Structure formats: C-alpha cells, structure tokens
C-alpha cells in the first residue's frame, strides 16, 4: 500500500484536489492525505470544480503539515504541489521512500472575475487530475514521470 502525503501552502486547493483524485483513482492501492504549511479553509472555487467531477470536498477540513509530522505518521511518498519558491519548506518524513515536487499555480492567488477564476481553477484541477494519473502509473512502475516532476532525495 502506497501512503502519500500531498503538501501545499494552505491545504486549501492543490493538495486537497490531489488527495481526492488519488483516493478516487487509486482506491485499494493508495491512501492519500494532504496538509499545508499555513492551513486555512478550503477554497470555495475548488469545492465547486471538484463537485463538477462528483467529488464532494464541502465538509473536508485542512491540517498543518507540521502537526501531522509531529504525530510520527509514515508516508512512502511526499509530494509538494506548491510553487517552486515554497517547496523547500517540506520537512523530511521518517520512512519516506520518495519526495517529489510538481508545481501548480495557487487558485487562491488568481485574479479577475469570478468566472475567469473559476475557469482557471478548472484548468488547474484538470492538470492535477492528469498528474495524479501519471503518478499512479509511475508508482506501479509502468511509466516514467514527465519532465514537470522533480524527484528529490529523501
């Protein structure tokens, strides 16, 4: 069983979407959680666009990566999904086999009309969905990761 932690800044968007997709597509092989450096509430646009995919995040909470780290939980993979300037904050987890980084824009930082932000959030969601499917294939040793992924030394 692969135990995967997705990490971003606020645990309000990117990591939540990645967790939901991995738990959906990888059921039985993967168990995913998510956490943030500075947790806040889940972005309402993320709840909306994930609902379009049949995934309900409306009652999902957020958690601190540091509090989770203190529990001593072990993850085989830790994946940072924040932008490149923030990924170095990810702590080293005991027992971790792989530390990976895949940057995505933060839906909370999008500007413009609600419709424009909603459309951009859909694009981020779709990219995360595709990346999670790529991750599953890689973890099964079926395919290499694409060039946007970075594998870090644990």
TORLUM-952718 format. One record per residue: residue number from 1; residue in three letters; y, x, z of N, C-alpha, C in turn. Coordinates in Angstrom, 1 decimal. Atoms other than C-alpha are relative to their C-alpha. Layout:
<sites>
  num  residu    n.yy    n.xx    n.zz   ca.yy   ca.xx   ca.zz    c.yy    c.xx    c.zz
  NUM     ala       Y       X       Z       Y       X       Z       Y       X       Z
...
</sites>
This chain:
<sites>
  num  residu    n.yy    n.xx    n.zz   ca.yy   ca.xx   ca.zz    c.yy    c.xx    c.zz
    1     unk    -1.2     0.9     0.0     0.0     0.0     0.0     1.2     0.9     0.0
    2     unk    -1.3    -0.7     0.1     3.4     1.4    -1.0     1.0    -0.8     0.9
    3     unk    -1.1     0.6    -0.8     6.1     0.8     1.6     1.3     0.6    -0.4
    4     unk    -1.2    -0.4     0.7     9.5     1.0     0.0     1.2    -0.5     0.7
    5     unk    -1.3     0.3    -0.6    13.0     1.1     1.5     1.1     0.2    -1.0
    6     unk    -1.2    -0.1     0.9    16.0     0.3    -0.7     1.2     0.1     0.8
    7     unk    -1.2    -0.2    -0.8    19.3     1.6     0.6     1.3    -0.1    -0.8
    8     unk    -1.3    -0.1     0.6    22.9     0.9    -0.4     1.0     0.0     1.2
    9     unk    -1.0    -0.1    -1.0    26.2     0.9     1.4     0.0    -1.2     1.0
   10     unk    -0.2     1.2    -0.9    26.5    -2.7     2.8    -1.3    -0.8     0.2
   11     unk     1.2     0.9     0.0    22.9    -4.1     2.2     0.4    -1.4    -0.3
   12     unk    -0.5     1.4     0.4    24.8    -7.0     0.6    -0.3    -0.4    -1.4
   13     unk     0.2     0.4     1.4    23.8    -6.8    -3.0    -1.1     0.8    -0.7
   14     unk     0.9    -0.7     0.8    22.0    -4.0    -4.8    -1.4     0.2     0.7
   15     unk     1.2    -0.3    -0.7    19.4    -3.1    -2.2    -0.8    -1.4     0.3
   16     unk     0.6     1.4    -0.2    18.8    -6.9    -1.5    -0.7    -0.4    -1.3
   17     unk     0.6     0.4     1.3    18.1    -7.5    -5.2    -1.2     0.8    -0.3
   18     unk     1.1    -0.8     0.3    15.8    -4.6    -5.5    -1.2    -0.3     0.9
   19     unk     1.0     0.4    -0.9    13.9    -5.6    -2.4    -0.7    -1.3    -0.4
   20     unk     0.5     1.4     0.4    13.5    -9.2    -3.6    -0.9     0.2    -1.2
   21     unk     0.8    -0.2     1.2    12.2    -8.1    -7.0    -1.3     0.8     0.3
   22     unk     1.2    -0.8    -0.2     9.8    -5.5    -5.7    -1.0    -0.9     0.8
   23     unk     0.9     0.9    -0.7     8.3    -8.1    -3.2    -0.5    -1.1    -0.9
   24     unk     0.5     1.1     1.0     8.0   -10.6    -6.1    -0.9     0.6    -1.0
   25     unk     0.9    -0.6     1.0     6.6    -8.3    -8.8    -1.1     0.8     0.5
   26     unk     1.0    -0.9    -0.5     4.6    -6.0    -6.6    -0.8    -0.6     1.2
   27     unk     0.7     0.6    -1.1     3.1    -8.5    -4.2    -1.4     0.5     0.1
   28     unk     1.3    -0.4    -0.2    -0.1    -7.2    -2.7    -0.2     1.6    -0.1
   29     unk     0.0    -1.5     0.1     0.6    -3.5    -3.7     1.2     0.6     0.7
   30     unk    -1.3    -0.6    -0.5     4.2    -3.0    -2.4     0.5    -0.9     1.1
   31     unk    -0.8     0.7    -1.0     6.1    -4.0     0.7     1.4     0.6     0.0
   32     unk    -1.3    -0.6     0.1     9.8    -3.6     0.3     0.9    -0.6     1.1
   33     unk    -1.1     0.4    -0.9    12.7    -3.7     2.8     1.3     0.6    -0.6
   34     unk    -1.3    -0.6     0.4    16.4    -3.0     2.4     0.8     0.2     1.2
   35     unk    -0.9    -0.3    -1.1    19.1    -1.6     4.6     1.3     0.6    -0.6
   36     unk    -1.3    -0.6     0.5    22.7    -0.4     4.4     0.6     0.9     1.1
   37     unk    -0.7    -0.9    -0.9    24.9     2.3     5.9     1.0    -0.8     0.9
   38     unk    -1.0     0.8    -0.7    27.6    -0.3     6.9    -0.3    -1.5    -0.3
   39     unk     0.4     1.3     0.4    25.8    -3.7     6.8     1.1    -1.1     0.2
   40     unk    -0.8     1.2    -0.1    27.8    -6.8     6.1    -0.8    -1.2    -0.4
   41     unk     0.8     1.2     0.4    26.8   -10.3     4.9    -0.3     0.1    -1.5
   42     unk     0.4    -0.1     1.4    25.1   -10.8     1.6     1.1    -0.6    -0.9
   43     unk    -1.0     0.4     1.0    27.5   -11.2    -1.4    -0.4    -1.4    -0.6
   44     unk     0.4     1.3     0.5    27.6   -14.9    -2.4    -0.3     0.0    -1.5
   45     unk     0.3    -0.1     1.4    27.6   -14.0    -6.1    -1.5     0.5    -0.2
   46     unk     1.4    -0.5     0.1    24.3   -12.1    -5.5    -1.0    -1.1     0.3
   47     unk     0.9     1.2    -0.3    22.8   -15.2    -3.8    -0.1    -0.9    -1.2
   48     unk    -0.1     0.9     1.2    23.9   -17.2    -6.8    -0.9     0.5    -1.1
   49     unk     0.7    -0.6     1.2    22.5   -14.9    -9.5    -1.5     0.1     0.3
   50     unk     1.4    -0.1    -0.3    19.2   -14.4    -7.7    -0.6    -1.4     0.1
   51     unk     0.5     1.3     0.1    18.9   -18.1    -7.3    -0.3    -0.5    -1.4
   52     unk     0.2     0.3     1.4    19.1   -18.4   -11.0    -1.4     0.5    -0.5
   53     unk     1.3    -0.6     0.2    15.9   -16.3   -11.0    -1.1    -0.6     0.8
   54     unk     1.0     0.6    -0.9    14.2   -18.5    -8.5    -0.3     0.7     1.3
   55     unk     0.1    -0.8    -1.2    14.7   -16.1    -5.6     1.1    -0.4     0.9
   56     unk    -0.9     0.5    -1.0    16.4   -17.5    -2.5     0.4     1.1     1.0
   57     unk    -0.5    -1.0    -0.9    18.5   -15.0    -0.6     1.0    -0.6     1.0
   58     unk    -1.1     0.7    -0.8    20.7   -17.6     1.2    -0.2     0.2     1.5
   59     unk     0.2    -0.2    -1.5    19.1   -17.1     4.6    -0.4     1.4     0.4
   60     unk     0.4    -1.4    -0.3    18.4   -13.4     4.3     1.1     0.7     0.8
   61     unk    -0.9    -0.8    -0.8    20.1   -11.1     6.8     0.1     1.4    -0.5
   62     unk    -0.1    -1.4     0.4    21.2    -7.5     6.5    -0.3     0.9     1.2
   63     unk     0.3    -0.9    -1.1    20.3    -4.5     8.6     0.5     1.4    -0.3
   64     unk    -0.5    -1.3     0.1    21.5    -1.0     9.3    -1.1     1.0    -0.2
   65     unk     1.0    -1.0     0.3    19.6     1.9     7.8    -0.2     0.9     1.2
   66     unk     0.1    -0.9    -1.1    20.3     4.0    10.9    -0.8    -0.7     1.2
   67     unk     0.8     0.7    -1.0    18.9     1.3    13.3    -1.4    -0.1    -0.5
   68     unk     1.3     0.0     0.6    15.9     1.0    11.0    -0.7     1.3     0.2
   69     unk     0.5    -1.4    -0.2    15.5     4.8    11.1    -0.5     0.2     1.4
   70     unk     0.3    -0.3    -1.4    15.5     4.8    14.9    -1.3    -0.7     0.5
   71     unk     1.3     0.7    -0.4    12.5     2.4    15.0    -1.2     0.8    -0.3
   72     unk     1.2    -0.8     0.3    10.3     5.1    13.6    -0.8    -0.5    -1.1
   73     unk     0.8     0.6     1.1     9.1     2.9    10.7    -0.2     1.1    -1.1
   74     unk     0.4    -1.0     1.1     7.4     4.9     7.9     0.1    -0.7    -1.3
   75     unk    -0.1     0.5     1.4     8.2     4.4     4.2    -0.6     1.1    -0.9
   76     unk     0.5    -1.0     1.0     6.3     6.1     1.4     1.1     0.3    -1.0
   77     unk    -1.1    -0.2     1.0     9.4     5.7    -0.9     1.3    -0.5     0.6
   78     unk    -1.4     0.4    -0.4    13.1     5.6     0.0     0.8     0.1    -1.3
   79     unk    -0.8     0.0     1.3    15.3     4.6    -3.0     1.4    -0.4     0.3
   80     unk    -1.5     0.3    -0.1    19.1     4.8    -2.8     0.4    -0.6    -1.3
   81     unk    -0.5     0.7     1.2    20.7     2.3    -5.2     1.5    -0.1     0.0
   82     unk    -1.4    -0.1     0.0    24.3     3.1    -4.3     0.5     1.0    -1.0
   83     unk    -0.5    -0.9     1.0    26.6     5.1    -6.5    -0.2     1.4     0.5
   84     unk     0.3    -1.5    -0.3    26.3     8.9    -6.7     0.7     0.6     1.2
   85     unk    -0.8    -0.6    -1.1    29.0     9.6    -4.2    -0.5    -0.4     1.4
   86     unk     0.5     0.5    -1.3    27.2     7.7    -1.4    -1.5     0.4     0.3
   87     unk     1.4    -0.1    -0.1    23.5     8.6    -2.0    -0.4     1.1     1.0
   88     unk     0.3    -1.1    -0.9    23.7    11.8     0.1    -0.1    -0.4     1.5
   89     unk     0.0     0.5    -1.4    24.1     9.7     3.3    -1.4    -0.4     0.4
   90     unk     1.4     0.5    -0.3    20.4     8.7     3.1    -0.7     0.9     0.9
   91     unk     0.8    -0.9    -1.0    18.5    10.0     6.1    -1.4     0.3    -0.5
   92     unk     1.4    -0.4     0.3    15.2    11.8     5.7    -0.9    -0.8     0.9
   93     unk     0.9     0.8    -0.8    12.5     9.4     6.9    -1.4     0.8     0.2
   94     unk     1.3    -0.6    -0.2     9.3    10.7     8.5    -1.1    -0.7    -0.8
   95     unk     1.1     0.6     0.8     6.2    10.2     6.3     0.3    -0.4    -1.4
   96     unk    -0.4     0.4     1.3     8.2     9.6     3.2    -0.6     0.9    -1.0
   97     unk     0.6    -0.7     1.1     6.4    10.7     0.0     1.0     0.4    -1.0
   98     unk    -1.0    -0.2     1.0     9.3    10.3    -2.4     1.3    -0.6     0.5
   99     unk    -1.3     0.4    -0.2    13.0    10.0    -2.1     0.6    -0.1    -1.4
  100     unk    -0.6     0.2     1.4    14.6     8.5    -5.3     1.4    -0.5     0.1
  101     unk    -1.4     0.5     0.1    18.1     7.7    -6.4     0.2    -0.6    -1.4
  102     unk    -0.3     0.7     1.2    19.1     5.2    -9.0     1.3    -0.7     0.2
  103     unk    -1.3     0.6    -0.2    22.8     4.4    -9.1     0.3    -1.3    -0.7
  104     unk    -0.5     1.3     0.6    24.2     0.9    -9.7     1.4    -0.3     0.5
  105     unk    -1.3     0.5    -0.4    27.7    -0.5    -9.6    -0.1    -1.0     1.2
  106     unk     0.0     0.9    -1.1    28.6    -2.4    -6.4     0.6    -1.3    -0.4
  107     unk    -0.6     1.3     0.3    29.0    -6.1    -7.1     1.2    -0.4     0.9
  108     unk    -1.1     0.2    -0.9    31.4    -6.2    -4.1     1.3     0.6    -0.4
  109     unk    -1.2    -0.7     0.5    33.8    -3.9    -5.9     0.5    -0.5    -1.4
  110     unk    -0.4     0.6     1.3    34.0    -6.0    -9.1     1.3    -0.7     0.1
  111     unk    -1.3     0.6     0.1    37.4    -7.3   -10.2     0.0    -1.0    -1.1
  112     unk    -0.1     0.9     1.1    38.5   -10.1   -12.4    -0.2    -1.4     0.5
  113     unk     0.3     1.4    -0.4    37.9   -13.9   -12.4    -1.3    -0.1     0.6
  114     unk     1.3     0.3    -0.6    35.0   -15.4   -10.6    -1.1     0.0    -1.1
  115     unk     0.9     0.0     1.1    33.3   -16.0   -14.0    -0.3     1.4    -0.5
  116     unk     0.2    -1.3     0.4    33.8   -12.4   -15.0    -0.8     0.8     1.0
  117     unk     0.7    -0.7    -1.0    32.5   -11.1   -11.7    -1.5    -0.5     0.0
  118     unk     1.4     0.6     0.0    29.5   -13.5   -11.9    -0.8     0.6    -1.2
  119     unk     0.7    -0.6     1.2    28.6   -12.2   -15.4    -0.3     1.4     0.2
  120     unk     0.3    -1.4    -0.3    28.9    -8.6   -14.3    -1.1     0.1     1.0
  121     unk     1.1     0.0    -1.0    26.7    -9.4   -11.3    -1.3    -0.3    -0.6
  122     unk     1.3     0.3     0.7    24.1   -10.9   -13.6    -0.5     1.3    -0.8
  123     unk     0.4    -1.2     0.7    24.2    -7.7   -15.7    -0.6     1.1     1.0
  124     unk     0.6    -0.9    -1.0    23.6    -5.6   -12.6    -1.3    -0.4     0.5
  125     unk     1.3     0.6    -0.4    20.8    -7.9   -11.5    -1.0     0.3    -1.0
  126     unk     1.0    -0.2     1.1    19.1    -7.6   -14.9    -0.4     1.5     0.0
  127     unk     0.3    -1.4     0.0    19.4    -3.8   -14.7    -0.9     0.4     1.1
  128     unk     0.9    -0.3    -1.2    17.9    -3.7   -11.2    -1.4    -0.6    -0.2
  129     unk     1.3     0.6     0.3    15.1    -6.1   -12.3    -0.8     0.9    -0.9
  130     unk     0.7    -0.9     0.9    14.2    -3.8   -15.1    -0.4     1.3     0.6
  131     unk     0.3    -1.2    -0.7    14.4    -0.7   -12.9    -1.1    -0.2     1.0
  132     unk     1.1     0.2    -1.0    12.1    -2.2   -10.3    -1.3    -0.1    -0.8
  133     unk     1.2     0.1     0.8     9.5    -3.0   -13.0    -0.4     1.4    -0.5
  134     unk     0.3    -1.4     0.4     9.8     0.7   -14.2    -0.5     0.7     1.2
  135     unk     0.5    -0.6    -1.2     9.4     1.8   -10.6    -1.5    -0.3     0.3
  136     unk     1.4     0.4    -0.2     6.2    -0.2   -10.2    -0.9     0.7    -0.9
  137     unk     0.9    -0.7     1.0     4.7     1.3   -13.4    -0.1     1.5     0.4
  138     unk     0.0    -1.4    -0.4     5.7     4.8   -12.2    -0.9     0.2     1.3
  139     unk     0.8    -0.2    -1.2     4.2     4.3    -8.7    -1.5    -0.2    -0.2
  140     unk     1.4     0.2     0.4     1.0     3.1   -10.3    -0.5     1.2    -0.9
  141     unk     0.3    -1.1     0.9     1.0     6.4   -12.3    -0.2    -0.4    -1.4
  142     unk     0.2     0.5     1.4     1.3     4.5   -15.5     1.0     0.6    -1.0
  143     unk    -1.1    -0.5     0.9     4.6     5.9   -16.9     0.9     0.9     0.8
  144     unk    -1.1    -0.8    -0.7     7.3     8.5   -16.1     1.2    -0.9     0.2
  145     unk    -1.3     0.7    -0.2    10.6     7.3   -14.7     1.0     0.4    -1.1
  146     unk    -1.0    -0.2     1.0    13.5     7.0   -17.1     1.0     1.0     0.5
  147     unk    -0.9    -1.0    -0.3    16.3     9.5   -17.2     1.1    -0.3     1.0
  148     unk    -1.0     0.4    -0.9    18.6     7.5   -15.0    -0.4     0.2     1.5
  149     unk     0.6    -0.3    -1.3    16.3     8.1   -12.0     0.1     1.4     0.4
  150     unk     0.0    -1.3    -0.5    16.6    11.1    -9.8    -1.0     0.1     1.1
  151     unk     1.0    -0.2    -1.1    13.6    12.3    -7.7     0.5     1.1     0.9
  152     unk    -0.5    -1.0    -0.9    14.8    14.1    -4.6    -1.2     0.6     0.8
  153     unk     1.0    -0.6    -0.9    12.8    16.5    -2.4     0.1    -0.7     1.4
  154     unk    -0.1     0.6    -1.3    11.9    14.7     0.9     0.5     1.0     1.1
</sites>
